[in-house]
Amino acid sequence: MNVQEEKDMEMASRIEMDEDNDNRGSMWDLDQKLDQPMDEEAGRLRNMYKEKKSSALLLLRLAFQSLGVVYGDLGTSPLYVFYNTFPGKIEDPEDVVGALSLIIYSLTLIPLLKYVFVVCKANDNGQGGTFALYSLLCRHAKIKTIPNQHRTDEELTTYSRSTFHEQSFAAKTKRWLERHVSRKNALLILVLVGTCMVIGDGILTPAISVLSAAGGIKVDHPGMSNGVVVVVAVVILVGLFSLQHYGTDKVSWLFAPIVLVWFLVIGGIGIYNIWKYDSSVLKAFSPVYIYRYFRRGGKDGWTSLGGIMLSITGTEALFADLSHFPVAAVQLAFTVVVFPCLLLAYSGQAAYLMSNRDHVVDAFYRSIPDSIYWPVFIIATAAAIVASQATITATFSIIKQALALGCFPRVKVVHTSKKFLGQIYVPDINWILMILCIAVTAGFKNQNQIGNAYGTAVVIVMLVTTLLMTLIMILVWRCHWILVLLFTGLSLVVECTYFSAVLFKVDQGGWVPLVIAAAFLLIMYVWHYGTLKRYEFEMHSKVSMAWILGLGPSLGLVRVPGIGLVYTELASGVPHIFSHFITNLPAIHSVVVFVCVKYLPVYTVPEEERFLVKRIGPKNFHMFRCVARYGYKDLHKKDDEFEKKLFDSLFLFVRLESMMEGCSDSDEYSLYGQQTERSREGLLNNNGNGNTITSYADTTISSVDSIVPVKSPMQGSMTVRSSEHVSSQTETDELEFLNSCRDAGVVHILGNTVVRARRESRFYKKIAIDYVYAFLRKICREHSVIFNVPHESLLNVGQVFYV
């Protein structure tokens, strides 16, 4: 031990003595005992001690809260695992030990090692799920199928990505992905398949959890028919889905205590059953019994893996619900509470079944001591509801992400909490989930068939996550290829084994998630295909700048007072809808602003960086572009703030543009010092005398978000020129003109486009565009409703696109 370590230990002990004496009321004067350098050292150590103590307490609190949100689904699996593993009678007690050994190592390999310690670290700034992984990949490679990215998007503070050497394996993989459109589409379809299976989980989790919990009534009343249990489950499900519009903000504080009590109860019952019935089941920790189980069971033992698979259901929901908790809190909760309690619960049930092989149907409830049966039943029902709520919330979240990335029809999204951004409610999806969930519960009336369906959905999501994680490890983490091969190989061996087992049960209920996923996949892919074709048509038919300039400042029309907000999906260029509008109408507003609402592959865009404003053409044309950028977790709220912020950004742009006209080249650099060289090249085109020449191109000025924070350089870096008064006067005149036009009225001009397949198109394209996509466009919400446009100031411009 060196001198410094001895000094630190001495100071730490003195600080503890000082704090103890303070609590007893005795004041010790450190100044009399320590010299000045030691006093400073004491203060440093005291602060470090307090910071570590507070951070540790915060981590414990977050780990406790994560139990209710993240682990509800995984924690309710003991309700139905052994019944689905042995749907008939247990022939040999050793089979119970083999099944327990499989459960132990499944929990260790998949939730613990793969998800908690590897996959959770692949979050997108705290956001988990299939689309979060896809967004990470989209930032590191140009694989997004709708090419609406702009270089200014990469300057966002939330647009984090890593760079790599051109000759590296990551760079070669990136070029391989970007080279062919078919590979981008294959990756998108893979992501959509995983998303559809998560939606299937949102249907099957409430069904099997609530039905299994309600089955406890029948155990205490053996004469009760199965239909009564189904009715009770359906009533609970209807109540659960009916209360979704209130949100979980007011009751979410109950979730963590309920799930914590649940884990402690099942862990305690497990210890009791091991002690009472058969402690020899603990030999299942040896993997030898897995080999004996398969050798003895043959094909039946292999197919029983479909039931074992249910012990790790909820693992994908663990990753999808990651958003509000740090990874360290999730890891702490799993290793300290969830993992040991689950092992004890399954071991206790196995010990009970060793002595009561005929009770496998209701193994969980029959293994409960009689004195605490009904309290445990109530806790189990509450835990099943919490687990169902977690998967429903995850389904809403992933639908919102799909909507933001152009992969789902426009639906109403309601923000249910003012405190938490991620708590949303999607009414249309909620009622669809409820109908399908009740149909599954009432249709099957059997945990076994629902379990088969559930296992199929879960294993496919895990396979999708493994394939996406392979790309994440190469492109984002830049891992060595040996580590990538090791992770991918081990994951695929385990998951493909489970997948081969659930294939045997497709005809016994496993077809349900496949049908549900196929329906949602058709909807999502056709919608994305139609959106992509419409965007490509608008890109190819956008109006040239030469045509706009040829019309002159009046655009060949009467310029009436007011501001026209023309909504378009193009982030650059003048859309075809504008030429269609001015060709058919003899007037246009004095100020025209092209508004593009664009979603980026980031989880959020900060408010101060949301708007990007540019000028189109000369100043006397009074034409602007405003791009509003959102992340996939951001919500376009139903309020009047959007229009206000848009005009605030526009006025700020005019003021800053006027200031920039008096800058020399060097001053321009200091003013835009936060931007890259490439961004600054498009800001202003200056002649040799330093006088500004306004460019007629669309990239005349940079984004507002990058120049708003810069204030102090204007005071010391800007050169005062003789034209300063003229610029100020011009700025004042234009601001007054914009204000007068705003007072005259704002009109929202939206394109009401009809997309049709060309006559020479193939028949499947005609079916997809003319029927499926047209039907989805007809039933989804209009843009005017999404943007909260007042009906009296709305102007729809109809046109037909042939793609």
C-alpha positions in Angstrom: 0.0 0.0 0.0 1.5 3.3 -1.1 1.6 6.6 0.9 -1.3 8.1 -1.1 -3.6 5.1 -0.5 -2.8 5.3 3.2 -3.7 9.0 3.2 -7.0 8.4 1.4 -8.0 5.7 3.9 -7.0 7.9 6.8 -9.1 10.8 5.5 -12.1 8.5 4.7 -12.1 7.2 8.3 -11.8 10.7 9.7 -14.7 11.9 7.5 -16.9 9.0 8.8 -16.0 9.8 12.4 -16.8 13.4 11.8 -20.2 12.5 10.3 -21.0 10.2 13.2 -20.1 12.9 15.8 -22.2 15.4 13.9 -25.2 13.1 14.2 -24.6 12.7 18.0 -24.3 16.5 18.4 -20.5 16.6 19.1 -18.7 19.0 16.8 -15.2 18.1 15.7 -13.1 20.8 14.2 -11.2 19.4 11.3 -9.3 22.6 11.0 -7.6 21.9 14.4 -6.7 18.3 13.4 -5.6 18.7 9.8 -3.5 21.1 8.0 -4.9 23.1 5.0 -3.8 20.6 2.2 -5.4 17.7 4.1 -8.6 19.8 4.6 -8.9 20.2 0.8 -8.3 16.5 0.4 -11.0 15.8 2.9 -13.5 18.0 1.0 -12.6 16.2 -2.3 -13.1 12.8 -0.7 -16.3 13.9 1.0 -17.8 15.1 -2.4 -16.7 11.8 -4.1 -18.3 9.8 -1.3 -21.6 11.8 -1.5 -21.7 11.6 -5.3 -21.2 7.8 -5.3 -23.8 7.4 -2.6 -26.4 9.4 -4.4 -25.7 7.7 -7.8 -25.9 4.3 -6.1 -29.3 5.2 -4.6 -30.6 6.5 -7.9 -29.5 3.3 -9.6 -31.3 1.2 -7.0 -34.5 3.3 -7.4 -34.4 3.0 -11.2 -33.7 -0.7 -11.0 -36.8 -1.0 -8.8 -39.0 1.0 -11.2 -37.7 -1.1 -14.2 -39.3 -4.2 -12.7 -42.8 -3.0 -13.4 -42.2 -1.9 -17.0 -39.5 -4.2 -18.3 -39.9 -7.6 -16.5 -43.6 -8.1 -16.1 -44.0 -10.4 -19.2 -40.9 -12.5 -18.4 -42.0 -12.8 -14.8 -45.4 -14.3 -15.5 -44.0 -17.2 -17.6 -44.1 -19.6 -14.6 -47.9 -19.6 -14.9 -47.9 -21.7 -18.0 -44.4 -23.2 -18.9 -44.7 -26.7 -17.4 -48.2 -27.2 -18.7 -47.1 -26.3 -22.3 -44.0 -28.5 -22.0 -46.0 -31.5 -20.8 -49.5 -31.1 -22.2 -50.3 -34.7 -21.3 -49.0 -36.8 -18.4 -45.4 -36.9 -17.2 -44.2 -40.4 -17.8 -40.8 -40.3 -16.0 -39.8 -38.0 -13.1 -36.4 -37.6 -14.7 -38.2 -35.7 -17.5 -39.0 -33.0 -15.0 -35.3 -32.6 -14.2 -34.4 -32.5 -17.8 -37.0 -29.8 -18.6 -35.8 -27.8 -15.6 -32.2 -28.0 -16.8 -33.4 -26.7 -20.2 -35.2 -23.8 -18.6 -32.2 -22.9 -16.4 -29.8 -22.8 -19.4 -32.3 -21.1 -21.6 -32.7 -18.3 -19.1 -29.0 -18.1 -18.7 -28.1 -18.0 -22.4 -30.9 -15.8 -23.9 -32.2 -13.3 -21.4 -29.1 -13.0 -19.2 -26.1 -13.3 -21.5 -27.5 -12.3 -24.9 -30.1 -9.6 -24.1 -29.2 -8.1 -20.7 -25.5 -7.9 -21.2 -25.2 -7.6 -25.0 -28.3 -6.5 -26.9 -29.4 -3.9 -24.4 -26.1 -2.1 -25.0 -27.1 -1.7 -28.7 -29.8 0.8 -27.7 -30.3 4.0 -29.7 -29.7 6.7 -27.0 -31.7 4.6 -24.6 -34.4 3.5 -27.1 -34.7 -0.3 -27.7 -36.6 -2.5 -30.1 -36.3 -3.6 -33.7 -36.8 -0.1 -35.2 -34.2 1.4 -32.9 -31.6 -1.1 -34.3 -32.7 -0.2 -37.8 -32.3 3.5 -37.1 -28.8 2.9 -35.8 -28.0 1.1 -39.0 -29.5 3.8 -41.2 -27.2 6.4 -39.6 -24.1 4.3 -40.3 -25.0 3.2 -43.8 -27.2 4.6 -46.6 -29.8 1.9 -46.4 -32.9 3.9 -45.9 -35.2 3.2 -48.9 -36.8 6.7 -49.0 -33.8 9.0 -50.0 -34.9 12.2 -48.2 -31.7 12.7 -46.2 -29.7 15.9 -46.3 -26.2 16.6 -45.1 -27.5 19.2 -42.6 -29.4 16.3 -40.8 -26.1 14.8 -39.8 -25.2 17.9 -37.9 -28.0 17.3 -35.3 -26.7 16.7 -31.8 -28.7 13.4 -31.6 -27.4 12.2 -35.0 -24.5 10.2 -33.5 -22.5 7.8 -35.6 -19.0 6.4 -35.9 -16.6 6.5 -38.8 -14.3 3.8 -39.9 -11.3 3.2 -42.3 -12.2 2.7 -45.9 -10.4 -0.6 -46.1 -11.9 -2.0 -42.9 -14.3 -4.9 -42.7 -17.1 -2.5 -41.6 -16.5 -0.2 -44.6 -16.7 -3.2 -47.0 -19.9 -4.4 -45.3 -21.3 -0.9 -45.6 -20.5 -0.8 -49.4 -22.0 -4.3 -49.8 -25.3 -3.2 -48.2 -25.5 0.1 -50.2 -24.6 -1.4 -53.6 -28.0 -3.0 -54.5 -31.5 -1.8 -53.7 -32.6 -5.5 -53.2 -30.3 -5.7 -50.2 -31.9 -2.6 -48.7 -35.3 -4.0 -49.3 -34.4 -7.4 -47.8 -33.2 -5.6 -44.6 -36.4 -3.6 -44.5 -38.5 -6.7 -44.9 -36.5 -8.4 -42.1 -37.2 -5.4 -39.8 -40.9 -5.4 -40.7 -41.1 -9.2 -40.0 -39.7 -8.6 -36.5 -42.1 -5.7 -36.0 -45.1 -7.7 -37.0 -44.1 -10.5 -34.6 -43.9 -7.9 -31.8 -47.4 -6.9 -32.7 -48.3 -10.6 -32.5 -46.8 -10.6 -29.0 -49.1 -7.7 -28.1 -52.1 -9.9 -29.0 -50.9 -13.2 -27.5 -49.3 -12.0 -24.2 -52.5 -10.6 -22.7 -54.4 -13.7 -23.9 -52.1 -16.3 -22.4 -51.2 -14.3 -19.2 -54.7 -13.4 -18.2 -56.2 -16.8 -19.2 -53.5 -18.6 -17.1 -54.0 -16.3 -14.1 -57.8 -16.6 -14.3 -57.3 -20.4 -14.5 -56.6 -20.3 -10.7 -60.3 -20.1 -10.0 -60.9 -23.5 -11.5 -58.2 -25.1 -9.3 -60.0 -24.1 -6.1 -63.4 -25.0 -7.7 -62.8 -28.2 -9.7 -66.4 -28.4 -10.8 -66.3 -25.1 -12.6 -66.4 -25.3 -16.4 -63.6 -24.0 -18.6 -66.1 -21.6 -20.2 -66.4 -19.6 -17.0 -62.6 -19.1 -16.8 -62.7 -17.9 -20.5 -65.5 -15.4 -19.7 -63.6 -14.1 -16.7 -60.4 -13.7 -18.8 -62.4 -11.9 -21.6 -64.0 -9.5 -19.0 -60.5 -8.6 -17.7 -59.2 -8.1 -21.2 -62.1 -5.9 -22.2 -61.5 -3.8 -19.1 -57.8 -3.6 -19.7 -58.1 -2.4 -23.3 -60.9 0.0 -22.5 -58.8 1.8 -19.9 -55.9 2.3 -22.3 -56.9 5.9 -23.3 -56.4 7.1 -19.8 -52.7 6.2 -20.1 -50.5 4.5 -17.4 -49.1 7.7 -15.9 -51.5 7.7 -12.9 -51.2 4.0 -12.0 -47.7 3.1 -13.2 -46.3 3.8 -9.7 -48.1 0.6 -8.7 -46.5 -1.6 -11.4 -43.1 -1.9 -9.8 -44.4 -2.9 -6.3 -46.8 -5.4 -7.8 -44.0 -7.1 -9.8 -41.5 -7.0 -7.0 -44.0 -8.7 -4.6 -44.8 -11.2 -7.4 -41.1 -12.1 -7.8 -40.6 -12.4 -4.1 -43.7 -14.5 -3.7 -42.8 -17.0 -6.5 -39.3 -17.2 -5.2 -40.4 -17.9 -1.7 -42.9 -20.5 -2.8 -40.1 -22.1 -4.8 -37.9 -22.4 -1.8 -40.8 -23.9 0.2 -41.5 -26.5 -2.4 -37.9 -27.5 -2.8 -37.6 -28.0 1.0 -41.0 -29.8 1.3 -41.1 -32.1 -1.8 -37.7 -32.9 -3.4 -34.5 -31.0 -3.2 -32.9 -33.4 -5.6 -34.2 -31.2 -8.5 -31.2 -28.9 -7.9 -29.1 -31.4 -9.8 -30.7 -29.9 -13.0 -28.0 -27.3 -12.9 -25.8 -29.9 -14.5 -26.3 -29.8 -18.3 -25.9 -33.6 -18.4 -29.6 -33.9 -17.8 -30.4 -32.0 -21.0 -28.6 -34.8 -23.0 -30.4 -37.5 -21.1 -33.8 -35.7 -21.6 -33.4 -35.7 -25.4 -32.0 -39.2 -25.6 -34.9 -40.5 -23.6 -37.7 -38.4 -25.1 -36.7 -38.6 -28.8 -39.0 -36.5 -31.1 -41.5 -35.8 -28.2 -38.6 -34.4 -26.2 -37.5 -32.2 -29.1 -41.0 -30.8 -29.8 -41.4 -30.1 -26.1 -38.9 -27.3 -26.6 -41.8 -25.2 -27.8 -43.0 -25.2 -24.2 -39.6 -24.6 -22.8 -39.4 -21.6 -25.1 -42.1 -19.9 -23.2 -39.8 -19.5 -20.2 -37.9 -16.8 -22.1 -41.0 -15.0 -23.5 -40.9 -11.4 -22.6 -37.2 -11.1 -23.4 -37.9 -9.1 -26.6 -40.3 -6.9 -24.6 -37.4 -6.3 -22.2 -35.4 -4.7 -25.0 -38.4 -2.9 -26.5 -39.4 -1.3 -23.2 -35.9 -0.1 -22.4 -36.5 3.6 -23.1 -36.9 5.1 -19.6 -34.2 3.2 -17.8 -30.4 3.1 -18.0 -28.9 -0.2 -19.0 -27.1 -0.6 -15.6 -30.5 -0.4 -13.8 -32.0 -3.1 -16.1 -28.9 -5.3 -15.6 -29.0 -4.8 -11.8 -32.8 -5.7 -11.6 -32.4 -8.8 -13.6 -29.3 -10.2 -11.9 -30.4 -9.4 -8.3 -34.1 -10.0 -8.4 -35.5 -11.5 -11.6 -33.0 -14.2 -12.5 -32.7 -15.8 -9.0 -36.5 -15.6 -8.3 -37.3 -17.3 -11.6 -34.8 -20.1 -11.0 -36.3 -20.7 -7.6 -39.9 -20.6 -9.0 -39.2 -23.1 -11.7 -37.1 -25.3 -9.4 -40.0 -25.3 -6.8 -42.6 -26.3 -9.4 -40.3 -29.1 -10.6 -39.9 -30.3 -7.0 -43.7 -30.4 -6.6 -44.2 -32.2 -10.0 -41.7 -34.9 -8.9 -44.2 -35.9 -6.3 -47.4 -34.9 -8.1 -47.0 -35.8 -11.8 -50.7 -35.7 -12.4 -51.0 -32.0 -11.5 -49.0 -30.7 -14.5 -52.0 -28.9 -16.0 -52.2 -26.4 -13.1 -48.7 -26.9 -11.7 -48.3 -23.3 -10.5 -51.5 -22.9 -8.6 -51.4 -26.5 -7.1 -47.9 -25.9 -5.8 -49.1 -22.9 -3.7 -49.6 -23.6 0.0 -53.3 -23.5 0.9 -53.0 -20.8 3.5 -51.8 -18.2 1.0 -53.7 -19.4 -2.1 -56.1 -16.5 -2.6 -53.6 -13.7 -1.9 -51.2 -15.3 -4.5 -54.1 -15.6 -7.0 -54.8 -11.9 -6.6 -51.1 -11.0 -7.0 -50.9 -13.3 -10.0 -53.8 -11.7 -11.7 -52.4 -8.2 -11.0 -49.0 -9.3 -12.4 -50.6 -10.7 -15.5 -52.4 -7.4 -16.1 -49.1 -5.5 -15.6 -47.3 -7.9 -18.1 -50.1 -7.4 -20.6 -49.9 -3.6 -20.2 -46.2 -3.7 -20.9 -46.6 -5.5 -24.2 -49.5 -3.3 -25.2 -47.4 -0.2 -24.5 -44.5 -1.7 -26.5 -46.9 -2.4 -29.4 -48.1 1.3 -29.4 -44.5 2.4 -29.3 -43.3 0.3 -32.2 -46.4 1.3 -34.3 -45.4 4.9 -33.7 -41.8 4.2 -34.8 -43.1 2.4 -38.0 -45.4 5.4 -38.7 -42.5 7.8 -38.4 -40.3 5.8 -40.8 -43.1 5.6 -43.4 -43.9 2.0 -42.9 -47.5 2.2 -41.4 -50.7 4.0 -42.5 -51.4 7.3 -40.7 -53.2 6.6 -37.5 -54.2 8.8 -34.5 -51.5 9.0 -31.8 -52.5 10.4 -28.5 -49.9 11.6 -25.9 -51.2 10.4 -22.5 -48.6 11.9 -20.2 -47.1 15.4 -19.8 -44.1 14.0 -17.9 -43.0 11.1 -20.1 -42.7 11.4 -23.9 -42.9 7.7 -24.6 -46.4 7.1 -23.1 -48.7 7.1 -26.0 -52.1 5.6 -27.0 -53.1 4.6 -30.5 -56.9 4.1 -30.5 -57.3 2.2 -33.8 -54.5 -0.3 -32.9 -55.9 -0.6 -29.4 -59.3 -1.8 -30.6 -57.8 -4.1 -33.2 -55.6 -5.7 -30.6 -58.6 -6.1 -28.3 -60.7 -7.8 -30.9 -57.9 -10.2 -32.0 -56.9 -10.9 -28.3 -60.5 -11.8 -27.4 -60.8 -13.9 -30.6 -57.6 -15.9 -29.6 -58.7 -16.3 -26.0 -62.3 -17.4 -26.8 -61.4 -19.3 -29.9 -58.7 -21.6 -28.5 -59.9 -21.8 -24.9 -56.7 -23.6 -24.3 -53.4 -22.4 -22.9 -51.5 -25.1 -24.9 -52.6 -23.8 -28.3 -52.1 -20.2 -27.4 -48.6 -21.2 -26.0 -47.7 -22.8 -29.3 -48.7 -19.6 -31.1 -46.8 -17.4 -28.6 -43.6 -19.5 -28.9 -43.6 -19.1 -32.7 -43.8 -15.3 -32.5 -41.1 -15.0 -29.8 -38.5 -17.1 -31.6 -38.9 -15.3 -34.9 -38.4 -11.9 -33.2 -35.2 -13.3 -31.5 -33.9 -14.5 -34.9 -34.5 -11.0 -36.4 -32.7 -9.4 -33.5 -29.7 -11.7 -33.9 -29.3 -10.8 -37.6 -29.6 -7.1 -36.9 -27.2 -7.3 -34.0 -24.7 -8.9 -36.4 -24.7 -5.8 -38.5 -24.7 -3.5 -35.4 -21.5 -5.3 -34.1 -19.9 -4.8 -37.5 -21.0 -1.3 -38.5 -21.6 0.5 -35.1 -19.4 -1.3 -32.6 -16.7 -2.3 -35.2 -16.1 -5.6 -33.4 -13.5 -8.1 -34.6 -15.0 -10.6 -37.0 -14.2 -13.5 -34.6 -16.4 -11.9 -31.9 -19.2 -11.3 -34.4 -19.0 -14.9 -35.6 -19.0 -16.2 -32.0 -22.1 -14.2 -31.0 -24.0 -14.9 -34.2 -23.1 -18.6 -34.2 -24.1 -19.2 -30.6 -27.3 -17.2 -30.9 -28.4 -18.9 -34.1 -27.6 -22.4 -32.8 -29.9 -21.9 -29.7 -32.6 -20.0 -31.5 -32.7 -22.2 -34.6 -33.1 -25.2 -32.3 -36.1 -23.6 -30.7 -37.4 -22.6 -34.2 -37.2 -26.2 -35.5 -39.2 -27.3 -32.4 -42.0 -24.7 -32.9 -42.3 -25.7 -36.6 -43.8 -29.0 -35.4 -46.6 -27.1 -33.7 -47.7 -24.8 -36.6 -50.9 -26.9 -37.0 -51.5 -26.8 -33.2 -51.9 -23.0 -32.9 -48.5 -21.9 -34.2 -50.2 -20.7 -37.4 -51.9 -17.8 -35.6 -48.9 -15.4 -35.3 -47.9 -16.3 -38.8 -51.3 -15.2 -40.2 -51.3 -12.1 -38.0 -47.8 -11.2 -39.0 -48.5 -11.9 -42.7 -51.5 -9.5 -42.6 -49.6 -6.7 -40.9 -46.5 -7.3 -43.1 -48.7 -6.9 -46.2 -50.2 -3.7 -44.9 -46.8 -2.2 -43.9 -44.9 -3.2 -47.0 -47.5 -2.1 -49.4 -47.9 1.3 -47.6 -44.1 1.8 -47.7 -44.0 0.8 -51.3 -46.7 3.2 -52.3 -45.1 6.0 -50.2 -41.7 5.3 -51.9 -43.3 5.4 -55.4 -45.1 8.6 -54.6 -41.9 10.2 -53.3 -40.0 9.1 -56.4 -42.6 10.5 -58.7 -42.5 13.9 -56.9 -38.7 13.9 -57.1 -38.7 13.3 -60.8 -41.6 15.8 -61.5 -40.5 18.7 -59.3 -40.4 22.1 -61.0 -37.1 23.5 -62.2 -35.8 26.7 -60.8 -35.4 28.2 -64.3 -39.2 27.9 -64.8 -39.9 29.7 -61.5 -37.5 32.5 -62.4 -39.0 32.9 -65.8 -42.4 33.7 -64.3 -40.9 36.8 -62.6 -41.6 38.1 -59.0 -45.3 38.0 -59.5 -45.1 34.3 -60.7 -47.3 35.4 -63.7 -50.2 35.7 -61.3 -52.0 38.1 -59.0 -50.2 38.0 -55.6 -52.9 38.4 -53.0 -52.2 39.4 -49.3 -51.6 36.4 -47.0 -49.2 33.5 -46.5 -49.7 30.2 -48.3 -48.2 27.2 -46.5 -47.7 24.5 -49.2 -47.2 21.1 -47.6 -44.9 18.7 -49.5 -42.8 15.6 -48.8 -39.9 17.0 -50.7 -37.1 18.5 -48.6 -35.5 20.2 -51.7 -36.9 21.6 -54.9 -40.3 23.0 -55.8 -43.0 20.3 -55.8 -45.2 19.5 -58.7 -48.3 20.4 -56.7 -47.2 24.1 -56.9 -47.1 24.2 -60.7 -50.4 22.3 -60.7 -51.9 24.9 -58.4 -50.7 28.1 -60.2 -51.6 26.6 -63.6 -55.2 26.1 -62.6 -55.7 29.2 -60.4 -55.0 32.8 -61.4 -53.7 34.0 -57.9 -51.2 33.0 -55.3 -50.4 34.5 -51.9 -47.9 37.2 -51.4 -45.7 34.9 -49.3 -45.3 31.2 -50.1 -43.7 28.8 -47.7 -43.1 25.2 -48.7 -43.4 23.1 -45.5 -41.9 19.6 -45.3 -42.4 17.5 -42.2 -39.6 14.9 -42.2 -38.8 12.1 -39.8 -35.2 11.2 -39.3 -33.6 7.9 -38.1 -32.9 9.4 -34.7 -34.9 9.0 -31.5 -35.6 12.7 -31.1 -34.8 16.1 -32.5 -34.3 18.9 -29.9 -36.8 21.7 -30.2 -34.1 24.3 -30.9 -32.9 22.3 -33.9 -36.3 21.3 -35.3 -36.7 23.8 -38.0 -34.6 24.3 -41.1 -35.4 27.5 -43.1 -34.1 28.5 -46.6 -35.0 31.0 -49.2 -36.1 30.0 -52.7 -35.2 32.4 -55.5 -34.6 36.2 -55.2 -35.9 38.2 -52.2 -38.7 39.8 -54.2 -40.2 36.4 -54.9 -41.0 36.0 -51.1 -40.7 32.2 -51.3 -39.3 30.1 -48.5 -38.8 26.5 -47.5 -39.2 25.2 -43.9 -38.3 21.7 -43.1 -39.6 20.5 -39.7 -37.6 17.5 -38.5 -38.8 14.9 -36.0 -37.3 11.7 -34.5 -39.2 8.5 -34.3 -40.1 9.1 -30.6 -41.2 12.7 -31.2 -44.9 13.5 -31.3 -46.4 16.0 -33.7 -48.6 17.4 -31.0 -52.2 18.6 -31.6 -51.7 22.3 -30.7 -51.1 25.7 -32.3 -47.4 25.9 -31.4 -46.3 24.4 -34.7 -47.4 27.3 -36.8 -46.1 29.8 -34.2 -42.7 28.2 -34.1 -42.6 28.0 -37.9 -43.1 31.8 -38.2 -40.7 32.5 -35.4 -38.0 30.6 -37.3 -38.9 32.4 -40.5 -38.6 35.8 -39.0 -35.3 34.9 -37.3 -34.0 33.6 -40.6 -34.8 37.0 -42.3 -33.0 38.9 -39.5 -29.9 36.7 -39.6 -29.8 36.7 -43.4 -29.8 40.5 -43.4 -26.9 40.5 -40.9 -24.9 38.1 -43.0 -25.1 40.4 -46.0 -22.5 42.7 -44.3 -20.0 40.0 -43.6 -16.7 39.3 -45.4 -15.5 35.8 -46.1 -13.5 35.6 -42.8 -16.4 36.9 -40.8 -18.7 34.4 -42.4 -16.4 31.7 -41.1 -16.5 33.0 -37.6 -20.3 33.4 -37.6 -20.8 29.8 -38.9 -17.9 28.4 -37.0 -20.0 25.5 -35.6 -20.7 24.1 -39.0 -18.6 21.9 -41.2 -16.9 23.2 -44.4 -19.4 21.4 -46.6 -22.4 23.2 -44.9 -20.8 26.6 -45.2 -20.1 26.2 -48.9 -23.8 26.5 -49.6 -24.6 29.4 -47.3 -23.7 32.5 -49.4 -22.0 33.1 -52.7 -19.8 36.2 -52.4 -18.1 38.1 -55.1 -14.5 39.4 -54.9 -15.5 42.8 -53.4 -17.2 41.1 -50.5 -20.7 42.1 -51.5 -23.2 39.4 -51.2 -24.9 38.0 -54.3 -28.1 36.1 -53.4 -28.1 32.7 -55.0 -31.1 31.5 -56.9 -30.4 27.9 -55.8 -32.4 26.3 -53.0 -29.4 26.1 -50.7 -28.9 29.8 -50.3 -28.8 29.9 -46.5 -28.2 27.3 -43.9 -30.4 26.0 -41.2 -31.8 28.2 -38.5 -30.8 25.6 -35.9 -27.1 26.0 -36.6 -27.1 29.8 -36.4 -29.5 30.5 -33.6 -27.0 29.8 -30.7 -24.3 32.0 -32.3 -24.7 35.5 -30.8 -21.4 36.8 -29.4 -19.4 36.5 -32.6 -21.7 39.1 -34.2 -20.5 41.7 -31.7 -16.8 41.3 -32.3 -16.4 39.6 -35.7 -18.8 41.4 -38.0 -17.4 44.2 -40.1 -19.4 47.4 -40.1 -20.0 48.4 -43.7 -21.5 51.3 -45.5 -24.4 49.1 -46.5 -25.4 48.3 -42.9 -28.2 50.9 -42.8 -29.6 49.7 -46.1 -29.5 46.1 -44.9 -31.3 47.0 -41.7 -33.9 49.0 -43.6 -34.4 46.0 -46.0 -34.7 43.7 -43.0 -37.3 45.9 -41.3 -39.3 46.3 -44.5 -39.4 42.5 -45.1 -40.3 41.8 -41.5 -43.2 44.3 -41.7 -44.3 42.8 -45.0 -44.3 39.3 -43.5 -46.2 40.4 -40.5 -48.8 42.2 -42.6 -49.2 39.1 -44.7 -49.6 36.9 -41.6 -52.3 39.3 -40.3 -54.1 39.0 -43.7 -54.5 35.3 -43.2 -52.7 32.0 -43.4 -53.9 29.3 -45.8 -52.7 25.7 -45.6 -52.4 24.1 -49.1 -52.3 20.3 -49.1 -52.0 17.9 -52.0 -54.9 15.4 -52.2 -53.1 13.0 -54.5 -54.5 9.8 -56.0 -51.8 7.2 -56.9 -52.5 4.8 -59.8 -50.3 2.1 -61.4 -49.4 2.6 -65.0 -51.3 0.7 -67.6 -48.3 -1.4 -68.6 -47.5 -2.3 -65.0 -47.5 -6.0 -63.9 -50.6 -7.3 -62.3 -49.2 -7.6 -58.7 -48.2 -4.0 -58.9 -51.7 -3.0 -60.0 -53.2 -5.0 -57.1 -50.8 -3.4 -54.6 -51.3 0.2 -55.8 -54.8 0.3 -57.2 -56.5 -1.7 -54.5 -54.5 -2.3 -51.3 -52.7 1.0 -51.2 -55.8 2.9 -52.4 -57.9 1.2 -49.7 -55.3 2.1 -47.0 -55.2 5.7 -48.1 -58.9 5.9 -48.0 -59.3 4.6 -44.4 -56.2 6.3 -42.9 -56.2 9.8 -41.4 -55.8 12.8 -43.7 -52.8 15.0 -43.6 -55.0 17.9 -42.5 -56.1 16.0 -39.4 -52.5 15.0 -38.5 -51.3 18.6 -38.9 -54.3 19.9 -37.0 -55.2 22.3 -39.9 -58.3 24.4 -39.3 -61.0 23.5 -41.8 -61.8 27.1 -42.7 -58.1 27.7 -43.8 -57.6 24.4 -45.7 -57.2 24.2 -49.4 -56.9 20.7 -51.0 -55.3 20.5 -54.5 -56.2 17.2 -56.2 -53.9 15.5 -58.7 -53.3 12.0 -60.0 -49.9 10.3 -60.0 -49.1 7.3 -62.3 -46.3 5.2 -60.9 
